[in-house]
Amino acid sequence: MSTKAALVATPDQPKRKGRPRRDATTQGSVVTVTPIMPHHISGGFALDVNAVHAGNFIELAASLPDKSVDIIIADPPYNASKGNIWSMQYGTLPGFGGTWQKISEVWDDMPLDKYLAFTLSWLAEAKRLLKPTGSMWVHGTYHNAGITNVAMQMLEIEIINEIIWYKRNSFPNLSGRRLTASHETILWAHRGGKRAYNFNYERSKEGDFSDDQLKAPGKQMRTVWDLPNNKPREEQAFGRHPAQKPVRLARRFIQLSARSGDLCLVPFAGSGSECVAAKQEGLSFIGFETDPAYVKIADRRLNAVGAG
C-alpha cells in the first residue's frame, strides 16, 4: 500500500493520443511480441523512463501516450487508517518480521465517496496507458478490494483472476476482538475488450516457485499464494515504507505476464519495490510517488540493485 496524497482528479481528464510501441500477434492465450529496448521507449515519452518521478500519478501521467505500457503494478492506499493506533517494537513477538505499527497516515484516510472517485480516476488513467497485450496487478485488502473491483467493472476493465496472498507470518490482532488478518487480495486484470494479454503459462507451471509452500512443481499455479511478507535486509537498507511489499511478489507478477524489455508502470511507487523488481527482471520502468523522502529511498535502492 504505497503512499499517495489524497488528490482526486476527475476520470474524464484530457487524453493524449499515441500508438502502441511494438508489434504483437496473438497465439491462443499467449501473445508473441517483438521486444523493444529502453532507448526506443524513452524516445516517445515526455517523462524519463527508468526513474521514479516525484508527483501525483494522475496528473503527471496525462503526458504519456495511450497504450504505451506493458504491465502496471499498483499498490494504492487501502483507505485503512481508521480507529486506534497500535504499535509493537521489534523483539516482543518473534517471527513477525520486525517493528510493526498500524498504518495511520493522512494519505490513507479518505471519505468513501472521495476514495471511490480517486479509484475511478487512477484506474481510468491506467486503462488508457495499458496496451491490449498488457496486464495490471492491483493490491488490496477488505478495506478497499471491493471498491477496486466495482470501479474496474464500471470502467469495463476485465478481472482475469482474484488472488489471495496468504501471509504465513502475518501480524497478530493486538486487540483480541477479531481474527488475525493473514491475507491480502490481488486483482489481475486487463484493459477489457479482446483478450490479448500476455500469460506466460509454461513459466507459471514449470518455473521455480519453491518459496511458495502451496505451489507444487509441475502443477498449474492456483489463485492462493503462500509468500512470506518478510523483507530481506537489503530491501530496507536505505529506509522503510509503512506498507512496503517484498520484491519477490512483484517479480512473480512480471514473470507471469511480461517479457524482458517491456515497460512497467508503477503509479504508487512508495520506496520502489516494484521498480526494483522490474529492473531485476530486465524491464524498463516508470514510477510515481508524492513523498520526496520515499523517492530518495527508491532512487538509492535502484542505484544499488543489478539486473537478474
C-alpha atoms as one frame of an Amber mdcrd trajectory, in Angstrom:
protein
   0.000   0.000   0.000   2.205   2.812  -1.250   1.904   6.401  -0.187  -0.104
   8.751  -2.351  -1.678  12.003  -1.327  -5.453  12.115  -1.443  -5.528  14.218
  -4.589  -8.598  13.381  -6.606  -8.796  14.106 -10.302 -11.862  13.566 -12.437
 -11.878  10.362 -14.527 -12.507  12.321 -17.744  -9.266  14.304 -17.854  -7.787
  15.012 -21.342  -6.066  12.142 -23.094  -3.003  12.206 -25.276  -3.063  10.188
 -28.425  -0.351   7.635 -29.030   0.432   4.410 -30.839   1.493   1.045 -29.376
   5.258   0.872 -29.226   5.690  -2.658 -30.655   4.092  -5.285 -32.846   2.185
  -8.229 -31.408   0.438 -11.295 -32.762  -1.925 -13.494 -30.802  -1.385 -17.227
 -30.469  -4.155 -18.630 -28.276  -3.925 -17.115 -24.829  -0.277 -16.133 -25.348
   0.860 -13.130 -27.344   4.083 -13.293 -29.337   5.798  -9.926 -29.112   8.824
  -8.204 -30.534  10.610  -6.728 -27.505  11.729  -3.124 -27.528  14.758  -1.726
 -25.801  14.663   1.125 -23.282  16.068   3.735 -25.691  13.165   3.077 -28.063
  10.716   3.623 -25.229  12.195   6.844 -23.892  12.255   8.445 -27.329   8.467
   8.785 -27.382   7.897   9.808 -23.765   7.688  13.241 -22.182   8.868  11.762
 -18.854  12.110   9.930 -18.195  11.967   6.142 -18.197  13.810   4.143 -15.518
  13.038   6.805 -12.946  10.671   7.413 -10.029   9.022  10.806 -10.509   8.075
  12.988  -7.553   4.427  13.889  -8.026   0.879  12.682  -8.427   0.400   9.859
 -10.932  -2.968  11.085 -12.222  -1.531  14.497 -13.042   1.899  13.547 -14.395
   0.816  10.509 -16.422  -1.502  12.667 -18.548   1.567  13.429 -20.683   2.152
   9.757 -21.534   0.726   8.310 -24.768  -2.213   5.913 -24.941  -1.483   2.169
 -24.906   2.187   2.671 -24.138   2.922   0.395 -21.152   3.066  -3.392 -20.888
   2.411  -4.046 -17.219   1.064  -1.964 -14.339   1.716  -2.880 -10.721  -0.419
  -0.720  -8.446  -0.306  -0.642  -4.662  -2.727   2.201  -3.919  -3.700   3.487
  -0.471  -6.061   0.966   1.123  -8.030   3.667   2.959  -7.379   1.664   6.110
  -6.159   4.350   8.531  -9.157   4.260  10.803  -9.541   3.824  14.540  -6.866
   3.365  17.178  -3.116   3.345  16.599  -1.276   0.207  17.714   2.461  -0.368
  17.829   4.819  -3.224  18.605   8.575  -2.895  18.924  10.939  -5.415  17.418
  11.562  -8.490  19.543   8.364  -8.535  21.633   6.828 -11.222  19.407   9.246
 -13.409  17.429   8.713 -14.317  13.803   6.690 -11.311  12.679   9.313  -9.519
  10.619  10.441  -6.734  12.929   8.996  -3.425  14.042   5.305  -3.132  13.291
   2.667  -0.492  13.703  -0.794   0.060  12.327  -0.683   2.467   9.406  -2.061
   5.864  10.356  -1.371   8.260   7.516  -3.288  11.223   6.106  -2.903   9.823
   2.583  -4.627   6.619   3.697  -7.802   8.140   5.149 -10.476   9.435   2.754
 -14.278   9.624   2.924 -15.802   6.734   0.976 -17.144   8.864  -1.882 -13.770
  10.516  -2.395 -11.983   7.189  -2.256 -14.276   5.796  -4.959 -13.653   8.891
  -7.101  -9.906   8.541  -6.528 -10.009   4.861  -7.503 -12.000   5.562 -10.665
  -9.572   8.338 -11.584  -6.346   6.401 -11.355  -7.844   3.235 -12.876  -9.184
   5.215 -15.848  -5.703   6.596 -16.461  -4.154   3.153 -16.030  -6.574   1.663
 -18.571  -5.719   4.401 -21.064  -1.997   3.716 -20.768  -2.136  -0.095 -20.836
  -1.563  -1.959 -24.098  -4.122  -4.576 -25.211  -1.370  -7.145 -24.563  -0.753
  -5.767 -21.076  -1.798  -6.647 -17.553  -2.426  -4.703 -14.369  -1.946  -6.097
 -10.875  -3.675  -4.228  -8.051  -3.162  -4.794  -4.329  -5.896  -4.519  -1.708
  -7.500  -5.768   1.485 -11.086  -5.922   2.711 -10.869  -2.149   3.213 -10.648
  -1.366  -0.492 -10.652  -4.511  -2.674 -14.426  -4.402  -3.152 -14.270  -0.767
  -4.241 -11.473  -1.556  -6.694 -13.500  -4.470  -8.075 -16.596  -2.312  -8.599
 -14.546   0.518 -10.128 -12.987  -1.910 -12.600 -16.412  -3.147 -13.639 -17.660
   0.420 -14.044 -14.705   1.160 -16.335 -15.090  -2.170 -18.198 -11.676  -3.361
 -17.056 -11.896  -7.155 -17.039 -10.635  -9.024 -13.985  -8.668 -12.124 -15.007
  -8.155 -13.547 -11.516  -8.604 -12.638  -7.878  -5.536 -13.851  -5.989  -5.295
 -14.437  -2.259  -1.842 -13.653  -0.933  -1.604 -15.773   2.217   0.975 -14.388
   4.641   2.087 -17.200   6.893   3.973 -14.731   9.113   1.075 -12.289   9.430
   0.929  -9.751  12.238  -1.206 -10.570  15.273  -4.528  -8.981  16.131  -3.485
  -6.945  19.139  -6.956  -6.078  20.379  -8.111  -9.693  20.634 -11.527  -8.710
  19.234 -11.330 -10.376  15.811  -9.498 -12.996  13.787  -5.914 -12.308  12.764
  -5.837 -10.897   9.237  -3.484 -13.195   7.325  -4.087 -12.401   3.670  -4.369
  -9.634   1.122  -6.203  -9.554  -2.194  -4.574  -9.018  -5.584  -6.638  -8.388
  -8.721  -5.064  -9.386 -12.037  -6.828  -7.582 -14.876  -6.517  -6.411 -18.468
  -7.893  -3.276 -20.096 -11.016  -5.006 -21.415 -12.196  -5.830 -24.893 -10.409
  -8.512 -26.911  -8.377 -10.798 -24.669  -4.832 -10.407 -25.962  -2.972 -10.131
 -22.651   0.328 -11.941 -22.144   0.229 -15.006 -19.919   3.444 -16.971 -19.548
   1.623 -20.218 -18.842   4.597 -22.563 -19.032   6.524 -20.344 -16.627   3.576
 -20.378 -14.220   3.509 -24.175 -14.273   7.154 -25.179 -14.573   9.002 -22.210
 -13.042  10.856 -22.222  -9.745   8.378 -21.038  -7.119   9.927 -23.022  -4.272
   9.381 -20.154  -1.824   5.626 -20.825  -2.104   4.575 -23.775   0.048   1.278
 -24.136  -1.869   2.811 -24.320  -5.367   3.610 -27.899  -6.397   6.359 -28.286
  -9.041   4.957 -29.045 -12.482   1.382 -28.245 -11.446  -0.783 -25.319 -12.542
  -0.445 -22.249 -10.353  -3.537 -21.607  -8.263  -5.039 -18.363  -7.016  -3.823
 -18.761  -3.419  -0.162 -17.834  -2.986   1.799 -18.578   0.163   4.564 -15.984
   0.242   6.071 -14.592   3.445   5.931 -10.840   3.925   9.421 -10.709   5.405
  11.781  -8.403   3.542  15.492  -9.301   3.273  17.766  -6.781   4.931  18.887
  -5.267   1.632  15.292  -4.309   0.757  15.143  -1.959   3.742  18.801  -0.899
   3.877  18.048   2.660   2.730  14.825   3.204   4.692  11.396   1.704   5.206
   7.906   2.363   3.953   4.982   1.540   6.303   3.322  -0.656   3.684   6.324
  -1.961   1.767   5.817  -5.188  -0.185   8.531  -7.814  -0.712  10.224  -7.619
  -4.107   9.588 -11.334  -4.700   5.853 -10.637  -5.031   6.220  -8.078  -7.837
   8.756 -10.309  -9.577   6.100 -13.022  -9.750   3.628 -10.636 -11.415   6.266
  -9.817 -14.012   7.268 -13.431 -14.576   3.648 -14.384 -15.232   2.616 -11.580
 -17.575   5.554  -9.626 -19.012   8.633 -10.062 -21.166  12.209  -8.796 -20.988
  12.338  -5.302 -22.467   8.731  -4.457 -21.526   7.780  -1.232 -19.771   6.402
  -1.444 -16.228   4.301   1.399 -14.810   4.158   1.848 -11.020   1.554   4.502
 -10.107   2.202   4.386  -6.343   5.908   3.657  -6.052   6.477   4.138  -2.322
  10.056   3.103  -1.592  10.436   1.478  -5.012   9.969  -2.284  -4.524   8.057
  -2.785  -7.778  10.592  -0.708  -9.717  13.399  -2.789  -8.225  11.569  -5.949
  -9.313  11.183  -4.598 -12.853  14.896  -3.805 -13.071  15.835  -7.252 -11.780
  13.590  -8.893 -14.374  15.057  -6.919 -17.287  12.169  -4.479 -17.748  12.183
  -0.727 -18.062  10.009   1.117 -15.556   8.436   4.441 -14.760   7.218   5.199
 -11.250   5.363   7.969  -9.418   5.463   8.909  -5.734   4.200  12.017  -3.964
   6.528  11.909  -0.942  10.050  13.159  -1.826  11.541  11.199   1.082  10.369
   7.905  -0.409  11.529   8.956  -3.877  15.038   9.338  -2.441  14.846   5.884
  -0.852  13.658   4.384  -4.131  16.477   6.089  -6.059  19.083   4.741  -3.673
  17.661   1.232  -3.873  17.578   1.315  -7.664  21.147   2.589  -7.876  22.275
  -0.286  -5.674  20.493  -3.130  -7.451  21.673  -5.011 -10.511  19.580  -6.807
 -13.121  18.981 -10.545 -12.875
